[in-house]
Amino acid sequence: MKIYPVPLHIGDDEGFTSERDIFGKSQLAKAMSHLVATIEDPLVIAFDGPWGSGKTTFLRMWAGELRKSGHPVILFDAFEMIMSRMPLLPWRARL
């Protein structure tokens, strides 16, 4: 028997809340936001971890925090597009 968690819906402008931040990642998001705000050179950030470790959830909440602060965000979830016949189309649409 497989048990799957209920998907967590995070809106585009939603960020960290006390109900959702059960692993205390808002401090990491604040530090990363400070980095993004102070670096002037082009920047690519990658998060790596095992499947189910919370990378996508963290990134969606952090993206909401960044958007609320006025930073432009392009969030592309390659896993969502893995079965697409034309995986580059959704990516180009976000640009």
For each residue, the residues with C-beta under 8 A, 3 or more apart:
1:
2:
3:
4:
5: 8
6:
7:
8: 5 20 57
9:
10: 14 20 57 60 61 64
11: 14 64
12: 63 64 67
13: 64 67 68
14: 10 11 17 61 64
15: 29 61 62 64 65 68
16: 20 21 25 26 29 61 62 64 65
17: 14 20 21
18: 21
19: 22
20: 8 10 16 17 61
21: 16 17 18 24 25 26 61
22: 19
23: 54
24: 21 27
25: 16 21 28 29 54 58 61
26: 16 21 29 30 61
27: 24 30 31
28: 25 31 32 58
29: 15 16 25 26 32 33 58 61 62 65
30: 26 27 33 34
31: 27 28 34 35
32: 28 29 35 36 45 62
33: 29 30 36 37 62 65 66 69 71
34: 30 31 37 38
35: 31 32 38 39
36: 32 33 39 43 45 66 71
37: 33 34 69 71
38: 34 35
39: 35 36 43
40:
41:
42:
43: 36 39
44:
45: 32 36
46:
47: 55 58 59
48: 55
49: 53 54 55
50: 53
51:
52:
53: 49 50
54: 23 25 49 57 58
55: 47 48 49 58 59
56: 59 60 77 79
57: 8 10 54 60 61
58: 25 28 29 47 54 55 61 62
59: 47 55 56 62 63 75
60: 10 56 57 63 64 75
61: 10 14 15 16 20 21 25 26 29 57 58 64 65
62: 15 16 29 32 33 58 59 65 66
63: 12 59 60 66 67 73 75
64: 10 11 12 13 14 15 16 60 61 67 68
65: 15 16 29 33 61 62 68 69
66: 33 36 62 63 69 71 73
67: 12 13 63 64 70 71 73
68: 13 15 64 65
69: 33 37 65 66
70: 67
71: 33 36 37 66 67
72:
73: 63 66 67
74: 94 95
75: 59 60 63 94
76: 81 90 91 94
77: 56 80 81
78: 81 82 87
79: 56 82
80: 77 90
81: 76 77 78 84 87 90 91
82: 78 79 87
83:
84: 81 87 89 90
85:
86: 89
87: 78 81 82 84 90 91
88: 91 92
89: 84 86 92 93
90: 76 80 81 84 87 93 94
91: 76 81 87 88 94 95
92: 88 89 95
93: 89 90
94: 74 75 76 90 91
95: 74 91 92
